[in-house]
Amino acid sequence: MGRNTRKRSKTTGGKVMAAAAALTLGAGGLVVVNVYASAHESSGGNAVKRSSQGSSQGGTGQAAASEASTIDCPDVGNGLRQVPDQARAEVDKQLALLDTQISEAYQRLRSSTRALQQDGNFANNAIMGPLKDKRVATIDRIATAMGRAGDRPQGLESLAACTLRASGNQSDTGGNQSDTGDDQNGGQAGNGPVAADFVDITTVQPNVTAPRMSQEASRGTFATQCGVNENKLYNSDNVIVAPGVDNGAHHTHDYIGNQANDAFASNDDFAAGETSCQNQGDKSSYYWPVLRLQDGTEEFDAQQQGGGAEGNTGRILTASEVTLEYVGNPGGKVVAMPKFLRIITGDAKAFTNGTANANAAWSCTGFEDRQLTDKYPVCPEGSSLVRTSKFQSCWDGQNIDSANHRSHVAFADPATGACPGGFKAIPQLVQRLVYDVDAPSLNDNGRSSPFYAVDGFPEQMHKPITDHGDFVNVFDEQLMNEMVQCINTGRQCQ
């Protein structure tokens, strides 16, 4: 659990920014997005409404402030397609600062219930306005850093304004609201989850279909055994999204495989690192947000940023089983992944970003033909909880990463296996985590046992749709080639 203080790694990138739309505080009142309805509903389809008590300067008003209980900011990182190499370190640093600013503003919102009730303009004047000012300055530093190395991007300033939005979390305790808002928001930490985030898996209809395999399909599989994090390697860093930044994830990760992974790990550190994988030719890093049982347990990070100080509380659950399997492509052969390729599947901010990059899949043993994206399953007796992450299986053939950490990889067409133009099929990592955890028994009054929840950014309310996984490929060349040959020839290997 110690923190490595090595210098940050160098990463690569390029030069273009894509436009993105911003949600703003309008003159007529605060725009508040309604409760998240479905994991399959696009963010653009959400209904909006305006506070009837908003001030003429765009203040919140008591009704809006009490209903809207999380903070929704445009994701600047998603809007960056390429960044000049010389600017990458500064841009990464400033993007991480934007996340910290949102986290701090959200924590201020949570601790201000009484002030919100007494002053209809408090949220705008004391929280949202200062947040926007900080974001304007930070986004300007991003644009300046990029401008020094190339063309200064235009339009980034439109991403500065944030909104309050309805979390959908209602009281499940029936008690009076506290100053921290715990009863209103639900969950051990006061920021989720709530009873409505859970569903009985036996009531879900089967929804999984297998892709149709062509004659050219690569049907083999390659499994690697890397343990379940018996070493208890945890930190709240994210070397892919926020290299060189302590607590860049604002939540705690489990790590298996490469044991050198922290915010400061370079490719050389990964290459020299030890691995928990049985086959020592696999030094890849596999990591994901921890799952916690909100039973009041004070973990090692109970008072730390990334842990209890940011709403991630309770007993960390270690998976009873972790399966890492690489599979082929239903439409053709696969090629080797480049060493140090980085892939993120899912979106840690999907509750506020919308579903474009969401890829959560929750289920129960014995019911894995039923996958949930926006609900946690309540498993029947004798059945265990399952988290499955399928990673992107198409690569652009050139880059091991991209400025938004997505553009260099893509998902294959689910029906045909076809990759986008210019992309090549690579082995697809399928990660399956099994937990022996008693799900809450739900009734009309909420719960009768503790909730479990995935760690996340505090403003994401521990919603199940925010589940995600991270991977850095550190297979040695010989073993990677063996994997490709195994998959392409239809064998089952490990």
N, C-alpha and C positions, 0 to 999 in steps of 0.2 A: 503494500500500500504506500510505500515511500514515493516521493516525487523526484523525478530525474531533472536535473538542472542543466542538461546539455544545451548547447546553442541550437536555435531553430534550424530546420532544414530549408533548403532552397527548392522552390518549385517552379514549374514553367508555365507559360501562358501566351496569349497573343493580343489582339488590338481592337475588337469591335464591341459595342454595347447595344443590346436590343431595347426598344422602348417598352415601358411598362406603365400601366395606369395607376393612379393614386386615389385613395379614398380621402376626402377632405372634410374639414369642419366648415359647413356652409353658413352663410350669414343668417339664414332662417332658423338655425337650430342644429343640434347635434345629430348626425346621421348614425343610426343604431341598427346594425344588422340583426335580423331575427335569429332565434335559436337555430343551431345547426340541425337540419332535418335528416339528412341521409348521407352516407359516404359516397353515394353515386350521384349526388346533386352537385352541379358545378357551382363555384362561388358566384358566378355571374347570375345565377338563377335565384339567389336568396332574396327574399322580400326585404324592403327597408321601410323604416318609418321615422318621423321626426318628432322630437319632443315638443309637446304643446307648451312647455314652460321654459324653453330655451330663450336666452337673452338675444337682443338684436346684434350683439357682438359674437354670436355663435357659442354662448355659454351652454352648460349642460342642462341645468334645471333638475329639480329633485327627482321627478319621475324617471327621466332618462338615466340619471346617475345611479338610482337604486336598481333599475332593471339591467342596465348594461354593466357587467361586472368583469369584463376582461378587456385587454387592449389589443387592437388590431392595427398593425402597421404594415405598409407595403414592404415586401422582402426585396431589399436592394440587391442582395447577392444573386437572386434568381434572375435579375435583369441584366447581369453582366455576362456576356458571352465570351469575351476575350479581354485580357488585360496585358499590357506590355510587361515583359519579364522584369524590367527594372522597377516597375511599380508594384509588383505582386506582394512584397513584404508589407508595404505601407497599406495597401488596399485590404489585405487580410486582417491587419491590425485594426483598421477602422471599421470593417464589417463586424468584427467581434465586439467592438465598442458599441455599435448600434444594438446588438443583442443585450449587452449589459444595461444600456439605457432603458430598454423596454422592461427588462426584469426589475430594475429599480423602481420604475414608474408603477408597474403592476403591484409591487409590494407596498408602495405608498397608497395605492388605491385600496388594497385589502385592509390596510390599517386605519382607514379614514372613514369608517361607516358613520360615526357621529357627525363629523364635519360635513359629510355629504348630505346628511339629513337636515342640518341646520343652515347650510348655505348652498343655494342652487347653482352658484357659479364656482364652487370650490374645485370641482373636477377640472374645469377648463382653466381656471386661473392658477391653480397650485400643482396640477399634474400634467394635463394635456398640452397646455401652452408651453411650459418649460421643456417638456419632452420634445416638442416640435423644434424649439430653439436649439436644443442640443443636437438634434438630428440634422438641422440645416448646416450647422458648423461641421459636423462629422462628414456629411455627404459632400460638402465643399472640399474637404481635405482629400476625399477619394478622387473627385474630379481633378483637383490640382495635381495629385500624384500621377494620374494617368496622363494629364496634359503635359507634364514635364518630359514624358517618354514618348509622346505621340500626340495625336489630336485629342483635345479636351472634349470629353463626352458632353452632349447637350441634353437637357431635360431631366437630369438626375434630381434637381431640386424639387421637382413635382412629387417626389416620393417621400418628402419629409413629414407631411401631416399624417397623423394617426387618428383613429376613431375608437370610441368605446363601443363594445358590442355585447349583446346578450349572450351569456354563457350557457343558458339552458339549465344551470344547476339550481335546484330548489332545495329548501330545507328538508332533510330527511330525519331530523332528530325531534322536530316539534318544539324545540326550545326557543328562548328569546335570542335575538341577534346580539352578538357580542361586538365589541369595537373592532375586532379583527375580521368580522364577517364570516367566521367559521360555520355558523349554523346556516347562514344563507347559501354558502357555496358548497357545503357538504364535504365529506371526506375528512380523514384524520388531520390533514394540513390546512383545511379550509379552502382548498382550491381543486376539489374533485378527488375521485369520481363521485357520482351519485347513483342512486338506484336505477335511474333511467338509462344509465350507460351499460346495464347488464341485461342479458336475455337468456332464457332457458334454451339450451342448444337443441333439446328434443322438439321444440316447436318450430325450428328452422327447417325449411325444405332443402333437399339436396340441390346444390348449385354449382358443382364442379364438373366440368367436361374435359375429357382428354383430347389433345390436338390430334388431327388426322395425320398419320405418318405416310410420307411418300416413299417410293422405292429407294430414293437416294438418302433417306433419313439416316442420321447418325444416332444409333439406338443404344449405344453403350453407356455405362456409368462408371464413375471413379469416386470412391469414398476415401476420405481422410479422417483419421481419429485424432482429435486434439484435446479431449477432456471436456470438463464442464466448468472450468475456472476453479479447480481445487486449490490453486495457488492464491486465490482471493486477490487477484490483481485488479484493482479498481482505481479509476480517477475520473474526474469530470472534464477532461480535456477532449479535444477532437482534432487530431493531427491533420485530417483531410480538410475540414472546413476552416479551422482556426489554428494553423501551425504557429508555434511560438507564443501562444496565448494560454496562460493558466485559466482553467475553468471556462474554456471556450464553448463547452456544451451546455453548461448550466444544469446538468444532470449527470448522474453517475453511470459509467459503463462497466460491464463485464468484458474481460479480455481473455481470449484463448489463442493458441498459436504463439506468435511472436511475443516475447516477454519484454521487449524494449520499447513498447508503444507508450508514448506520452506526447504532450504537445511539442516537445523539442526533438523528437526522433527524426533523423535524416534517413535517406535511403541507405547510407553506409551503416548507420546504427541498426536498421532493419536487417541488413545483410549479415552483420556480425552478431545479431541477437540470438539468444537461446529460444527454443520453441518447445511448447507443450505437446506438439504433434508427435505421434509414434514414428512416423516416417520423417526423419530429420531433414529430408530434402524439401519439406514443406515448412518454411519459416513465415508463411503468410500470417497476417493479423486479421482476426475475426473479432468484431466487437459490436455490442448492442446495449441499449439502455437496460439497466437492471429492472427486475420486477420486484415490487415490495408488497408485503402484507401489512396493511395499516392497523397494526395491533398495539400501537403505543411503544413498541420497542425503540430504544435509542441506539442507533447504529453508530459506527465510528465517525460518520459524517453528520451526526445529528445537529451540530452547531456550525457546520461549515457551509460555505457557498457551494452550490451544486448539490448539496444534501438538504438537511432540514432547514437551513437558513433561506432556502429558495423553494420550500414547500414539498420537497421530496423526502418523505418521512416513512418510518416503519421498518420492519425487518426485511433485509435483502434476502430474496429467495434464490437459491442456487438450483439451476436446472438439474433434474434427475437424469436427463439424457440430452445429449447434443449430437445431432446427425448433420454432417457436412458432406453433401453429395454433389458432384458435377455431372450434368447430364448433357445430352446432345441436342441437335436441332432437328425438328420434324421435317424440314425441307431439304437438308443437305449436310455436308461435312462441316466440321469446325476447324479453326486454326488456333494456334497457340496464343495465349494471352501474353502481352509484353510484361517483362518483370517490372514491378512497382506500379502496375496499373491500379488505380483507385476507383472504387465503385461504391456509391451510396444508393440503397434502395429504400423507397418510402420517403416520407417527409415529416421531420420532427415538428414542423409548424403547420401541419395540414388542417388543424382546427381553424386557424385564421387565414392561411394561404388558399384554402380550397383544395379540391381533390385531384388536381392535375397530376401531381406526383405522389399521391398517396398509394401505398401498396401494402397496407396491413392485412394480415390474414390470421384470425384467431379461430380456434376450434377445440375439440376434445377428442381424446382417443376413442375410437369406435364410431366417430361421427365426422371423420375428416373429409367426407364428401360434402360437408356443409361448412363453408368458410365465411367468417364475419369480418367486415372492415371497420364499421363504426360502432360496434358493440363488443363488450367482453362477454364470453360465454359462461353460463352457469352449467357446470358439468354434472351429470348424475353420479350417484355413488358408484365407486369402482372405476370411474373414468378420470383421466388426467388432462390438465390444460395443455394446449399445444399452440405455439407461436411459429408460424412458417414465413420465411422470407425468401422470395425468388428474386435473384439479382438480374440486372440487364445482361443480355446475351449477344449483343451486337456492338462492335467496336469500330471506331472511325479509321483504324489502320495506321494512325499517326501518333496520337497523344495519349499519355498515361493519366492525364487529368485535364480539366478545363476550368475556366474562371468561375462558373457556377456549379462545377463538380458534377454536371449532368450531360453537357452537350457532346462529350467524347464517347459516350455509350448510349445505347437505346435498347428498348425491348423489341424482340422480334414480333411479327404479326402472329397473334395467338392461334390463328386458324392454319396458316401456311408455313410459318417459321421464317418467312422472308424478312430480311433486314432492310432498313432504309437504304436508299441509293448511296453508294460509296462506303457502306459499312460491311464488315465481315462478321460471320457467325463465330462465336467463341464458346467454350464450355460454359454452361450456365450453373452458377452456384445456387443450390437449394439448401437453405439452412433451416433446420427443424429443432425447436427447443421444447422439451416436455417438462412440466412442473407438477409435482404432487402437492397441490394446494386445495384446501377446502374453499370453494367459492361461497360467497355470501348467500344465505337463504333469504330470498326476497319475498316480501308480502306487501299489502297495501300501505303499510306504515314505513316501508323502506327496507331496512336490513335487520337481521338478527345475529350476524357475525361479521367480522371485519372485512372490508373491501380489500381486494388486491388492485394494484395499479402499476402501469408502466411509468418509469421516470420520464420527465420531460421539462421543457422550458416552462417556468412557472405560469406564464399567461396562457399556456395551452391546456390547462385544466385537467391534465392527466387523461385526456380523451384517448380511447383505444386507437383511433384513426391516425394518431401521431407515431405509432410504432414504426421502427426503421432499423436498418442494419448497415454496417460499414465493413469494407473489405479492402485490404492492401495485398496484392499478389506478390509473394516472395518465394514462389516455387523456384527451385533451381532448374536450369534449362533442360537437363536430362529428364527429370521427373515430369516437367510440363509436357515434353514431347511424348513421354510414355502415356500420360493422361489422354492426349489428343488421339494417339494411335488406338488406345483402348476404346475410346468413345466411338471413333470412326469405324472400327471393326466390329462393333456390336457386343463387346465383352463387358463383364462386370469385374472391376478391378479395385484394388485398394493398396 
